[in-house]
Amino acid sequence: MKVQELNPVIMTEEDYNLLKPYVGMLPDSNDEMSLAHELKRAVIVKKEAFPLHAIKLNSRVSVLDQDTQKVFEFVIVMPGNADMKLNKISVLTPMGAALIGFRKGEEVKWKVPAGLKRFRILDVSNK
């Protein structure tokens, strides 16, 4: 069983409503490792009930690639705000879609262009 199926994806109502329109526009909408799948199984909560160390839009995230042992730090943003020079990645990228809704300390397996990757969420900062 995948880690994603064991741990619920938690989203704020605001993030869910911002992301839902993108689902039909994505080519992998039926893939179980897609943003569409994550939105379908998400637990939607009010902003004030959102866990402190869970990943949402505009979260600053630090993750460990468990295969290469490299640490990546970035902010997950809406597509129009993505800027690799500023370490801002779109929630529609494989990495952004993989992490949204998960929490500090969790492990996530996700399909990226290089194949199946395993990440551990080291830290999450929400402003």
C-alpha positions, 0 to 999 in steps of 0.5 A: 500500500502506498504512503499516500493511501495511508495518510489523508491529503489535507487542504484548506477550502481556499486551496481546494477551490483554487486548484479544482478548475485545473483538474480537467485541464491536466493530461493525467487526470485519471492517474492515481499519482496526479493532482486530480486524484489527490483533490478527489481524496482530500480532506477539506478543512477551514483555514483555522483548522489546517495543521501547522506543518502541512503543505499548502499553497505558498508553503516553504518546503524542505524535502529529502530525495531518499534515493539521492540524499539531496535536500531541496527547498522551495515554495509551492505556488500557483502556476502564474507565480512559479519562478525557478530562480526564486525557488518557487515551483508550480503546484501543477509540477510533479513535485508540487502535486506530490507534496500538496496536503502532506505533512512534515515527517511524512514520506511520499512516493510519486512519479516524476519525469525521472521515474518513481521517487521517494521523498521525506518532508523535512520541514514546512513553513506556513506564513 
